[in-house]
Amino acid sequence: MRQISHQDNTPLLEVRDLHTQFATQDGIVRAVDGVSFTLQRGEIFGLVGESGSGKSQTGYSIMGLIDPPGRIASGSIKLNGQELVNLPHAGWRSIRGRRIAMIFQDPMMTLNPVLRIGTQMTEAILAHRKVSKEQALQEAHDALVKVGIPSPGQRLKCYPHELSGGMRQRVVIAISLLNKPDLFIADEPTTALDVTIQSQILFEMQKLVRETGTSLIWITHDLAVVAALADRIGVMKKGRLVEVGLTDDVIERPQHPYTQALMRAIPGNSPRGSKLLTLSNHQDAELPAASL
């Protein structure tokens, strides 16, 4: 396991008893129901769960992207000691992109289809820092190099539709790097990509975290992905964090029945000829979350 180095034990991110709710015609949906965890500087935290488990809404809550009819009903989210819950809109402008950057599953949620890549990247820099356009363009070029994009000078002149899906996702990661954020939140960013491209991007993200000391929350349904990427894993089910632990511990010695079921669902982890696994209701038993 990768050794995490930081100057003190003060977490970069502290999430405490977070409750995020959505008002619907059928009543209140508790998308995030009492989630608590911490994240150290330079740490990769994998947040795992099936569709509807609340993992993405946890990420959106941290990013301040819960819009009506949703709301953070209670709880605390602190970044470097600064409370983010109920932060005014003006305050978020200095946080998003500058201190926290989010990488979505669909890169076109970030990229503007009618602007060249170079224009979008330089605008991302100039929105937060007073530098010349020439310096911003050079920083954009250097960021494309960091994420492994060939011929970066040519790519800066391209429109998003002229790039492959994997290339667009690399561009989004490069944009996220521009203002040297403290925290990346990646929401299933490789799900739509083929296995080879997925592996390349995972490698690049690990490398970037090591080189920059940035922390990363990797949100996914795929335990195998976070097993290869994360320092710690949190497993979510029905809005709750049912298990948190060091990656090796969660993978090799899962404690919660739901985590055990997820492990058995990984191809090759069940005996040949065994019955198809179903996640039954008895696996809803709670396990107190642990912050390591």
One Martini backbone bead per residue (centre of mass of N, CA, C, O) as a GRO file, in nm:
protein
  292
    1MET     BB    1   0.098   0.035   0.019
    2ARG     BB    2   0.071   0.358   0.013
    3GLN     BB    3   0.238   0.623   0.150
    4ILE     BB    4   0.132   0.877   0.363
    5SER     BB    5   0.216   1.223   0.350
    6HIS     BB    6   0.213   1.444   0.641
    7GLN     BB    7   0.255   1.694   0.879
    8ASP     BB    8  -0.027   1.613   0.997
    9ASN     BB    9  -0.351   1.503   1.141
   10THR     BB   10  -0.506   1.701   0.978
   11PRO     BB   11  -0.762   1.708   0.792
   12LEU     BB   12  -0.876   1.809   0.494
   13LEU     BB   13  -1.142   1.628   0.535
   14GLU     BB   14  -1.472   1.671   0.701
   15VAL     BB   15  -1.733   1.437   0.755
   16ARG     BB   16  -2.046   1.498   0.946
   17ASP     BB   17  -2.346   1.379   0.959
   18LEU     BB   18  -2.464   1.356   0.665
   19HIS     BB   19  -2.767   1.515   0.523
   20THR     BB   20  -2.937   1.433   0.216
   21GLN     BB   21  -3.229   1.572   0.056
   22PHE     BB   22  -3.544   1.487  -0.122
   23ALA     BB   23  -3.826   1.625  -0.262
   24THR     BB   24  -4.124   1.441  -0.318
   25GLN     BB   25  -4.434   1.313  -0.387
   26ASP     BB   26  -4.352   1.058  -0.181
   27GLY     BB   27  -4.136   1.228  -0.032
   28ILE     BB   28  -3.854   1.173   0.149
   29VAL     BB   29  -3.518   1.148   0.031
   30ARG     BB   30  -3.233   0.975   0.166
   31ALA     BB   31  -2.940   0.992   0.009
   32VAL     BB   32  -2.797   1.101   0.276
   33ASP     BB   33  -2.739   0.905   0.598
   34GLY     BB   34  -2.496   0.981   0.809
   35VAL     BB   35  -2.218   1.068   0.695
   36SER     BB   36  -1.871   0.966   0.783
   37PHE     BB   37  -1.546   1.123   0.714
   38THR     BB   38  -1.197   1.121   0.626
   39LEU     BB   39  -0.922   1.325   0.474
   40GLN     BB   40  -0.609   1.320   0.369
   41ARG     BB   41  -0.331   1.431   0.256
   42GLY     BB   42  -0.269   1.242  -0.033
   43GLU     BB   43  -0.535   1.082  -0.046
   44ILE     BB   44  -0.712   0.781  -0.144
   45PHE     BB   45  -1.072   0.759  -0.177
   46GLY     BB   46  -1.303   0.499  -0.194
   47LEU     BB   47  -1.639   0.516  -0.327
   48VAL     BB   48  -1.875   0.253  -0.280
   49GLY     BB   49  -2.155   0.154  -0.500
   50GLU     BB   50  -2.448   0.130  -0.605
   51SER     BB   51  -2.709   0.231  -0.753
   52GLY     BB   52  -2.843   0.459  -0.514
   53SER     BB   53  -2.640   0.482  -0.253
   54GLY     BB   54  -2.505   0.802  -0.246
   55LYS     BB   55  -2.219   0.866  -0.361
   56SER     BB   56  -2.269   1.110  -0.551
   57GLN     BB   57  -2.419   1.292  -0.342
   58THR     BB   58  -2.176   1.322  -0.164
   59GLY     BB   59  -2.000   1.470  -0.372
   60TYR     BB   60  -2.201   1.705  -0.428
   61SER     BB   61  -2.206   1.809  -0.139
   62ILE     BB   62  -1.905   1.887  -0.121
   63MET     BB   63  -1.941   2.077  -0.391
   64GLY     BB   64  -2.224   2.233  -0.385
   65LEU     BB   65  -2.456   2.057  -0.594
   66ILE     BB   66  -2.731   2.104  -0.437
   67ASP     BB   67  -3.048   2.121  -0.567
   68PRO     BB   68  -3.349   2.188  -0.610
   69PRO     BB   69  -3.516   1.965  -0.399
   70GLY     BB   70  -3.246   1.973  -0.265
   71ARG     BB   71  -3.066   1.917   0.059
   72ILE     BB   72  -2.885   2.006   0.338
   73ALA     BB   73  -3.006   1.926   0.649
   74SER     BB   74  -2.729   1.811   0.781
   75GLY     BB   75  -2.416   1.882   0.900
   76SER     BB   76  -2.057   1.845   0.808
   77ILE     BB   77  -1.816   2.039   0.598
   78LYS     BB   78  -1.457   2.031   0.598
   79LEU     BB   79  -1.200   2.251   0.463
   80ASN     BB   80  -0.942   2.322   0.633
   81GLY     BB   81  -1.178   2.406   0.860
   82GLN     BB   82  -1.394   2.490   0.653
   83GLU     BB   83  -1.717   2.559   0.625
   84LEU     BB   84  -1.959   2.452   0.364
   85VAL     BB   85  -2.213   2.463   0.494
   86ASN     BB   86  -2.391   2.738   0.388
   87LEU     BB   87  -2.238   2.858   0.172
   88PRO     BB   88  -2.214   3.109  -0.015
   89HIS     BB   89  -2.195   3.169  -0.343
   90ALA     BB   90  -1.938   3.346  -0.331
   91GLY     BB   91  -1.766   3.132  -0.181
   92TRP     BB   92  -1.771   2.907  -0.407
   93ARG     BB   93  -1.596   3.056  -0.624
   94SER     BB   94  -1.322   2.992  -0.444
   95ILE     BB   95  -1.352   2.669  -0.454
   96ARG     BB   96  -1.431   2.601  -0.728
   97GLY     BB   97  -1.141   2.489  -0.905
   98ARG     BB   98  -0.937   2.575  -0.671
   99ARG     BB   99  -0.989   2.350  -0.420
  100ILE     BB  100  -1.220   2.205  -0.588
  101ALA     BB  101  -1.248   1.921  -0.811
  102MET     BB  102  -1.457   1.788  -1.076
  103ILE     BB  103  -1.509   1.457  -1.220
  104PHE     BB  104  -1.698   1.338  -1.466
  105GLN     BB  105  -1.828   1.094  -1.657
  106ASP     BB  106  -1.907   1.333  -1.847
  107PRO     BB  107  -1.712   1.560  -2.012
  108MET     BB  108  -1.958   1.743  -2.128
  109MET     BB  109  -2.017   1.875  -1.842
  110THR     BB  110  -1.748   2.063  -1.885
  111LEU     BB  111  -1.752   2.098  -2.184
  112ASN     BB  112  -1.751   2.319  -2.454
  113PRO     BB  113  -1.855   2.264  -2.783
  114VAL     BB  114  -1.777   2.584  -2.897
  115LEU     BB  115  -1.488   2.549  -2.771
  116ARG     BB  116  -1.175   2.549  -2.743
  117ILE     BB  117  -0.955   2.405  -2.540
  118GLY     BB  118  -0.770   2.650  -2.489
  119THR     BB  119  -0.993   2.846  -2.402
  120GLN     BB  120  -1.100   2.683  -2.159
  121MET     BB  121  -0.831   2.668  -2.001
  122THR     BB  122  -0.766   2.972  -1.975
  123GLU     BB  123  -1.032   3.052  -1.835
  124ALA     BB  124  -0.983   2.880  -1.578
  125ILE     BB  125  -0.743   3.054  -1.489
  126LEU     BB  126  -0.853   3.358  -1.513
  127ALA     BB  127  -1.086   3.318  -1.296
  128HIS     BB  128  -0.848   3.289  -1.046
  129ARG     BB  129  -0.605   3.438  -1.204
  130LYS     BB  130  -0.338   3.681  -1.250
  131VAL     BB  131  -0.258   3.632  -1.580
  132SER     BB  132  -0.141   3.581  -1.868
  133LYS     BB  133  -0.227   3.439  -2.163
  134GLU     BB  134   0.046   3.308  -2.215
  135GLN     BB  135   0.070   3.160  -1.945
  136ALA     BB  136  -0.197   3.007  -1.962
  137LEU     BB  137  -0.123   2.849  -2.220
  138GLN     BB  138   0.125   2.707  -2.101
  139GLU     BB  139  -0.026   2.563  -1.871
  140ALA     BB  140  -0.212   2.404  -2.055
  141HIS     BB  141   0.006   2.250  -2.203
  142ASP     BB  142   0.134   2.115  -1.947
  143ALA     BB  143  -0.125   1.962  -1.858
  144LEU     BB  144  -0.144   1.777  -2.106
  145VAL     BB  145   0.123   1.637  -2.055
  146LYS     BB  146   0.058   1.513  -1.771
  147VAL     BB  147  -0.197   1.334  -1.910
  148GLY     BB  148  -0.085   1.215  -2.197
  149ILE     BB  149  -0.105   1.417  -2.439
  150PRO     BB  150  -0.060   1.433  -2.758
  151SER     BB  151   0.002   1.705  -2.917
  152PRO     BB  152  -0.089   1.969  -2.744
  153GLY     BB  153  -0.093   2.205  -2.943
  154GLN     BB  154  -0.320   2.082  -3.122
  155ARG     BB  155  -0.539   2.029  -2.900
  156LEU     BB  156  -0.593   2.331  -2.828
  157LYS     BB  157  -0.744   2.368  -3.125
  158CYS     BB  158  -0.968   2.191  -3.042
  159TYR     BB  159  -1.263   2.038  -3.034
  160PRO     BB  160  -1.429   1.809  -2.855
  161HIS     BB  161  -1.540   1.638  -3.110
  162GLU     BB  162  -1.226   1.578  -3.206
  163LEU     BB  163  -1.229   1.383  -2.965
  164SER     BB  164  -1.201   1.136  -2.773
  165GLY     BB  165  -1.319   1.014  -2.485
  166GLY     BB  166  -1.041   0.981  -2.346
  167MET     BB  167  -0.935   1.264  -2.422
  168ARG     BB  168  -1.155   1.431  -2.283
  169GLN     BB  169  -1.097   1.326  -1.997
  170ARG     BB  170  -0.808   1.434  -1.987
  171VAL     BB  171  -0.883   1.730  -2.017
  172VAL     BB  172  -1.045   1.751  -1.756
  173ILE     BB  173  -0.809   1.681  -1.573
  174ALA     BB  174  -0.634   1.918  -1.665
  175ILE     BB  175  -0.827   2.140  -1.571
  176SER     BB  176  -0.822   2.053  -1.270
  177LEU     BB  177  -0.503   2.119  -1.239
  178LEU     BB  178  -0.451   2.428  -1.292
  179ASN     BB  179  -0.526   2.529  -0.968
  180LYS     BB  180  -0.429   2.338  -0.752
  181PRO     BB  181  -0.599   2.149  -0.583
  182ASP     BB  182  -0.674   1.976  -0.287
  183LEU     BB  183  -0.937   1.840  -0.439
  184PHE     BB  184  -1.062   1.546  -0.580
  185ILE     BB  185  -1.367   1.456  -0.763
  186ALA     BB  186  -1.452   1.128  -0.891
  187ASP     BB  187  -1.731   1.035  -1.109
  188GLU     BB  188  -1.701   0.780  -1.293
  189PRO     BB  189  -1.471   0.858  -1.532
  190THR     BB  190  -1.431   0.537  -1.671
  191THR     BB  191  -1.694   0.378  -1.749
  192ALA     BB  192  -1.709   0.459  -2.077
  193LEU     BB  193  -1.441   0.308  -2.102
  194ASP     BB  194  -1.203   0.126  -2.192
  195VAL     BB  195  -0.979  -0.068  -2.029
  196THR     BB  196  -0.718   0.065  -2.129
  197ILE     BB  197  -0.794   0.362  -2.072
  198GLN     BB  198  -0.863   0.322  -1.777
  199SER     BB  199  -0.578   0.238  -1.683
  200GLN     BB  200  -0.433   0.497  -1.769
  201ILE     BB  201  -0.596   0.696  -1.589
  202LEU     BB  202  -0.535   0.565  -1.318
  203PHE     BB  203  -0.231   0.605  -1.336
  204GLU     BB  204  -0.236   0.916  -1.368
  205MET     BB  205  -0.378   0.979  -1.099
  206GLN     BB  206  -0.171   0.855  -0.911
  207LYS     BB  207   0.065   1.029  -1.007
  208LEU     BB  208  -0.058   1.309  -0.940
  209VAL     BB  209  -0.090   1.267  -0.638
  210ARG     BB  210   0.209   1.217  -0.577
  211GLU     BB  211   0.320   1.491  -0.705
  212THR     BB  212   0.099   1.707  -0.555
  213GLY     BB  213  -0.077   1.611  -0.287
  214THR     BB  214  -0.345   1.544  -0.370
  215SER     BB  215  -0.668   1.467  -0.316
  216LEU     BB  216  -0.892   1.165  -0.352
  217ILE     BB  217  -1.221   1.096  -0.476
  218TRP     BB  218  -1.343   0.773  -0.574
  219ILE     BB  219  -1.628   0.708  -0.764
  220THR     BB  220  -1.786   0.375  -0.750
  221HIS     BB  221  -1.895   0.031  -0.839
  222ASP     BB  222  -1.583  -0.070  -0.849
  223LEU     BB  223  -1.379  -0.254  -0.653
  224ALA     BB  224  -1.137  -0.317  -0.840
  225VAL     BB  225  -1.048  -0.026  -0.883
  226VAL     BB  226  -0.995   0.062  -0.580
  227ALA     BB  227  -0.794  -0.164  -0.514
  228ALA     BB  228  -0.573  -0.024  -0.718
  229LEU     BB  229  -0.597   0.293  -0.595
  230ALA     BB  230  -0.662   0.293  -0.291
  231ASP     BB  231  -0.614   0.341   0.056
  232ARG     BB  232  -0.925   0.372   0.098
  233ILE     BB  233  -1.258   0.241   0.191
  234GLY     BB  234  -1.605   0.311   0.109
  235VAL     BB  235  -1.925   0.169   0.184
  236MET     BB  236  -2.239   0.198   0.015
  237LYS     BB  237  -2.593   0.198   0.144
  238LYS     BB  238  -2.868   0.368   0.142
  239GLY     BB  239  -2.688   0.639   0.236
  240ARG     BB  240  -2.473   0.452   0.380
  241LEU     BB  241  -2.185   0.390   0.575
  242VAL     BB  242  -2.090   0.052   0.638
  243GLU     BB  243  -1.773   0.077   0.542
  244VAL     BB  244  -1.436   0.139   0.677
  245GLY     BB  245  -1.101   0.110   0.524
  246LEU     BB  246  -0.845  -0.036   0.443
  247THR     BB  247  -0.806  -0.184   0.154
  248ASP     BB  248  -0.697  -0.461   0.245
  249ASP     BB  249  -0.916  -0.511   0.459
  250VAL     BB  250  -1.172  -0.494   0.282
  251ILE     BB  251  -1.087  -0.709   0.069
  252GLU     BB  252  -0.984  -0.950   0.271
  253ARG     BB  253  -1.181  -0.840   0.546
  254PRO     BB  254  -1.484  -0.821   0.536
  255GLN     BB  255  -1.759  -0.727   0.759
  256HIS     BB  256  -1.991  -0.668   0.583
  257PRO     BB  257  -2.231  -0.829   0.406
  258TYR     BB  258  -2.226  -0.638   0.160
  259THR     BB  259  -1.923  -0.646   0.106
  260GLN     BB  260  -1.910  -0.952   0.070
  261ALA     BB  261  -2.100  -0.952  -0.177
  262LEU     BB  262  -1.927  -0.774  -0.359
  263MET     BB  263  -1.685  -0.966  -0.365
  264ARG     BB  264  -1.844  -1.214  -0.490
  265ALA     BB  265  -1.919  -1.043  -0.760
  266ILE     BB  266  -1.644  -1.082  -0.849
  267PRO     BB  267  -1.480  -1.211  -1.087
  268GLY     BB  268  -1.339  -1.512  -0.937
  269ASN     BB  269  -1.466  -1.512  -0.622
  270SER     BB  270  -1.630  -1.762  -0.712
  271PRO     BB  271  -1.721  -2.064  -0.737
  272ARG     BB  272  -1.759  -2.296  -0.952
  273GLY     BB  273  -2.114  -2.330  -0.986
  274SER     BB  274  -2.232  -2.109  -0.846
  275LYS     BB  275  -2.464  -1.907  -0.755
  276LEU     BB  276  -2.626  -1.637  -0.817
  277LEU     BB  277  -2.596  -1.335  -0.680
  278THR     BB  278  -2.788  -1.180  -0.418
  279LEU     BB  279  -2.912  -0.881  -0.260
  280SER     BB  280  -3.042  -0.903   0.033
  281ASN     BB  281  -3.209  -0.775   0.309
  282HIS     BB  282  -3.004  -0.887   0.533
  283GLN     BB  283  -2.777  -0.664   0.428
  284ASP     BB  284  -2.887  -0.398   0.604
  285ALA     BB  285  -2.705  -0.408   0.817
  286GLU     BB  286  -2.530  -0.228   1.046
  287LEU     BB  287  -2.212  -0.043   1.049
  288PRO     BB  288  -1.998   0.132   1.199
  289ALA     BB  289  -1.822   0.388   1.113
  290ALA     BB  290  -1.479   0.445   1.013
  291SER     BB  291  -1.200   0.658   1.099
  292LEU     BB  292  -0.849   0.648   0.980
   0.00000   0.00000   0.00000
